[in-house]
Amino acid sequence: MFQPSLARLRIVSYDDLGVDIPFVCGPCEEAPCVEVCPVYAMRRDPVSKMTFVDHDRCILCKSCVAACVYGVILLDTVKMRIVKCDHCGGDPACAKVCPTGAISYGPVDVAAVLDRRRKIPAYLEEIERTASQG
């Protein structure tokens, strides 16, 4: 059964600014979903810092769903299991099939990420400025 509401990649649209921001489970600085799990079913890889669900331990309390600050951990009410992006074991299908190349997967270049984040306010100001002219 196809359930778009269970997509592991969430797109948040800011229509007023004309910007779409993708959210996917990634290596959080802190992982509240891991900390809140009462049965240690949500775990974190010590090397990659990625979180994953041990479905054999999970009791479906949904604490991880509530704790996720990005809203990318969900409960599949058909299969009755927690779902989240697991990056397809290091070979994410979304990146392979993205027709525009907007989704990519690889090592994070921290300097590039910080540079992009520094540019966001100016970018948003430019969008707002041009939108008000049109």
C-alpha positions as CSV (number, residue, x, y, z in Angstrom):
1,M,0.0,0.0,0.0
2,F,1.4,3.4,-1.0
3,Q,1.3,5.9,1.9
4,P,2.8,9.3,1.1
5,S,2.2,10.3,4.7
6,L,4.9,7.9,5.7
7,A,7.6,9.3,3.4
8,R,10.9,9.3,5.2
9,L,11.7,12.6,3.5
10,R,9.6,15.6,4.6
11,I,9.3,18.7,2.5
12,V,8.2,21.9,4.4
13,S,6.9,24.5,2.0
14,Y,7.2,28.2,2.9
15,D,4.8,29.5,0.2
16,D,5.1,33.1,1.3
17,L,8.9,32.9,0.6
18,G,8.7,30.5,-2.3
19,V,11.1,28.1,-0.5
20,D,10.8,24.3,0.1
21,I,13.1,22.9,2.8
22,P,13.7,19.1,3.0
23,F,13.9,17.4,6.3
24,V,15.3,13.9,6.8
25,C,16.6,12.0,9.8
26,G,20.2,12.8,10.1
27,P,22.9,12.8,12.7
28,C,21.4,15.2,15.2
29,E,23.8,16.9,17.6
30,E,21.8,15.3,20.4
31,A,19.4,12.5,19.7
32,P,16.3,13.0,21.9
33,C,14.6,10.0,20.3
34,V,17.3,7.8,21.7
35,E,17.3,9.4,25.1
36,V,13.5,9.1,25.6
37,C,13.1,5.4,24.5
38,P,12.2,3.4,27.6
39,V,13.3,0.1,26.2
40,Y,16.4,1.2,24.3
41,A,14.8,0.3,20.9
42,M,16.0,3.5,19.4
43,R,19.8,3.4,19.1
44,R,22.6,5.5,17.8
45,D,25.6,4.3,15.8
46,P,28.7,5.6,17.6
47,V,30.6,6.2,14.4
48,S,28.0,7.7,12.0
49,K,25.8,9.1,14.8
50,M,22.8,7.9,12.8
51,T,19.8,6.6,14.7
52,F,18.0,3.4,14.0
53,V,15.1,1.4,15.4
54,D,15.4,-2.1,16.8
55,H,11.9,-3.3,15.8
56,D,12.3,-6.4,18.0
57,R,12.6,-4.2,21.1
58,C,10.2,-1.5,20.2
59,I,6.9,-1.4,22.2
60,L,5.3,1.3,20.0
61,C,5.1,3.8,22.9
62,K,5.7,6.6,20.3
63,S,8.0,8.5,22.7
64,C,10.5,8.8,19.8
65,V,7.8,10.3,17.5
66,A,7.1,13.0,20.1
67,A,10.7,13.7,20.8
68,C,11.9,14.1,17.2
69,V,12.4,17.8,16.7
70,Y,12.2,17.5,12.9
71,G,9.0,15.4,12.8
72,V,10.6,12.7,10.7
73,I,9.9,9.7,12.9
74,L,6.4,8.3,12.3
75,L,4.1,5.5,13.3
76,D,2.9,3.3,10.4
77,T,-0.6,2.5,11.6
78,V,-1.0,-0.2,8.9
79,K,2.1,-2.2,9.8
80,M,2.1,-1.0,13.4
81,R,5.8,-0.1,13.4
82,I,7.9,3.0,13.8
83,V,9.3,4.3,10.5
84,K,12.2,6.7,9.9
85,C,14.9,7.2,7.3
86,D,17.7,4.8,7.7
87,H,19.6,6.1,4.6
88,C,18.9,2.7,3.0
89,G,22.0,1.4,4.6
90,G,24.3,4.0,3.1
91,D,22.8,3.9,-0.5
92,P,19.7,6.0,-0.3
93,A,17.1,5.3,-3.0
94,C,15.8,8.9,-3.0
95,A,19.2,10.2,-4.0
96,K,19.5,7.6,-6.8
97,V,16.1,8.4,-8.3
98,C,16.0,12.2,-7.8
99,P,15.5,13.5,-11.4
100,T,17.1,16.9,-10.7
101,G,20.0,15.8,-8.5
102,A,18.7,18.0,-5.7
103,I,19.1,15.1,-3.3
104,S,22.6,13.8,-2.9
105,Y,24.3,11.6,-0.3
106,G,27.9,11.5,0.8
107,P,30.3,12.7,3.4
108,V,29.3,16.0,5.0
109,D,31.6,18.9,4.2
110,V,31.1,20.9,7.4
111,A,32.6,24.0,5.9
112,A,30.2,23.9,3.0
113,V,27.2,23.4,5.3
114,L,28.2,26.3,7.5
115,D,28.8,28.5,4.4
116,R,25.3,27.6,3.1
117,R,23.7,28.3,6.5
118,R,25.4,31.7,6.7
119,K,23.9,32.6,3.3
120,I,20.3,31.7,4.2
121,P,19.3,35.1,5.8
122,A,20.5,37.0,2.8
123,Y,18.8,34.5,0.4
124,L,15.5,34.9,2.3
125,E,15.8,38.7,2.3
126,E,16.4,38.6,-1.5
127,I,13.3,36.4,-2.0
128,E,11.2,38.7,0.1
129,R,12.5,41.8,-1.7
130,T,11.8,40.4,-5.2
131,A,8.4,39.0,-4.1
132,S,7.3,42.4,-2.9
133,Q,8.3,44.0,-6.2
134,G,6.3,41.6,-8.3
